[in-house]
Amino acid sequence: MTDGSTESKNRRLEYTTQLDQEEVKRELDRLVQEKLDRLSENVDASRFEEELQEKAHQLEADKAAHYRSKGENGRASRTGGASQDPSESDDHVKVYAAASAALKRLGSYRPVGEGFIHRTWRLIRSLKKARLALAGEAWCTEEVRSSRYRAVFDDCWGPLVDSWDEMWNCAWNFVTRAGTDLWDLLLIVADLLIAAAYYAGSFFYYIWDLLWDVRYWFDQHKRNFLAAFATVVVTAVVSVVLIQSATAYEYTYHGRVMGVVKNPEDVYSTIDVLGDKLSKAAGVAVSLDVERDMTFRKVMGLTSNVQSDEDILNTITYMKDLQVEAYAVMLDGEESVVLESEGVAKSILSEIQNEYAGERKDTEYTSINYDQQIVIQPVYCLLGDIWNRSDAKRYLQGDPSISMPAHITIRTTETAMYTEPVPFSIEYVNDSSMYTGVEELRSEGEDGLEQVVATIERINGEEVSRTIVSTTEIREPVPEIRAQGTRPIPVAQGTGQFIYPLISYTLSSPFGMRWGTLHTGVDLAAPMGSRIYASDGGTVEFAGWHGSYGYLIIINHGGLYETYYAHCSAMLVSAGDEVVQGQNIGLVGSTGFSTGPHCHFEIRYNGTPTDPLGYL
């Protein structure tokens, strides 16, 4: 019982172990297949098999070492299934772990898109690693070492070598196939050429036979054929003669029917002679161009009104709307005036240019341009459309008396040299004999002179801009000398004695009745700008415009006395100023109601005008 139960137990154990190993194998195959599916694009199968082989060899070595340590009995007991060594149940675990480790390393062993440089570098590292792994191993033979190195080479460079082989194979296949196709194409072309030559030859032989048949037919019907040919020729000649005798040409001039001629050459010859005669008579180039002006229309029938050369000459001579060849002046592409010749047009433009940009003394033109684009070109027009020379010039110059003038614009730039005065300056000198504020001319000033070079731009002769280029002094200006008083003005006060307000004067109108009214003062005529002096000291009450008096100065001298100074051209004092006797207070003028430069002088006592001559 014991032996039977033990044997049954061993069989069950062996069966269970076999099941476990098959399960492990299936699981391992599943995991390997799954990993291979995920890494199908990047996994190198040879490297994967090498990993598994290395792990299998390592596992076999571990097993052999374990068996040697246990002895032959231990191995037999394991083989027989009687032993219960714990390592027996761990074999499938080791196989699974080894395969899993190989798969993990395989997943990151080669990166995606590995190129030649990376593969070469990995080849060097792998060879070095394999050499170190095999060094000192007694069981490693040259065959094993060569196999290991070949596996490393195939793993690193195998895909590159395979790719080159595939590329060369593909290229060879392409060249071979292309050569075969080209040969077939050449055979097809040759067949086509042979067929074309065959059909061409057949057609040639057919035509040749046909020509011989025609020749034989003519030989048999020679007389009939010649008779028919002669009949056709005679009929054609008669027809041509009849058609020519019944054919004429109707000629028109610019759409107007002029007559009928037998031949257009008759009109050509007549117009050649007529054109020269009309040109001499009209004084312009009369051009009767047959191709341009004449049109011909063929008419049929026996016409009796065919014109002779003389009739053609008379018909054209008395035409009123003759076309002539003339020249138009185009402004910016538009026709402005039409003249009889190109020379006349150029002459008018030259005259206009000389009027605006003619020769000037000390002037040099740097540019003369038209603002418009001016072109002279030949035109054909009626004889009456040619402009008169003077009207054309006035029109182009923009004469306002002509409707819608063209107005040519000529823009010139010139370099001119001229002289111009240099204003003199005023210098002042002090004079202690004159009161402060009093000025006196001692010597006249004189302007200087300088030479100027300038660039001047003109439009139709009118200056629009001027730029000074340089100046050169010819004569220095002489300054004007004026004396100004420095003597202190004494305290203003009335002396009771009045003096004449002018040093030099002419009594032009006394005090009294004049023109039916009272003349309230005396008029002292003097040159314009003569100095007016205070008749006595006092205070200025008024200085300004006062109606008919013009510019008026009123001085209050105290004691109810006032003096008036009217018609001044300039006032040198203001209201509130204190003046002394003999102080210059204004200048003679002719402002207000005045017939000439003079000083209207009044002396008033308590507001009433009195005769100044009784006080002076």
ABEGO torsion letter per residue (X at the ends): XAAAAAAAAAAAAAAAAAAAAAAAAAAAAAAAAAAAAAAAAABBAAAAAAAAAAAAAAAAAAAAAAAAAAEAAAAAAAAAGABABAAAAAAAAAAAAAAAAAAAAAAAABBBGBBAAAAAAAAAAAAAAAAAAABGBAABBAAAAAAAAAAAAAAAAAAAAAAAAAAAAAAAAAAAAAAAAAAAAAAAAAAAAAAAAAAAAAAAAAAAAAAAAAAAAAAAAAAAAAAAAAAAAAAAAAAAAAAAAABBBBBBBGGBBAEBBABAAAAAAAAAAAAAAAAAAAGBBBBBBAAAABBBBBBBEBBAABBBAAAAAAAAAABABBBBBBBBBBBGGBBABBBABAAAAAAAAAAAAAAAABBBBGBBBABBBBABBBBBBBBBBBAAABBBAAAAAAAAAGBAABBGBAGBBBBBBBBBBBBBBBBBBBBBBBBAABBBGBBBBABBBBBBBBBBBBBBBBBGGBBABBBBABBBBABBBBBBBBBBBABBBBBBBBAGBBBBABABBBBABBBEBBGGBBBABBBBBBBBGBBBBBABBEBBABBEBBEAAEBBBBBBAEGGBBBBBBGBABBABBBGBBBBBGBBABBBBABEBBAEBBBBBBBBBGGBBBBAAAAX
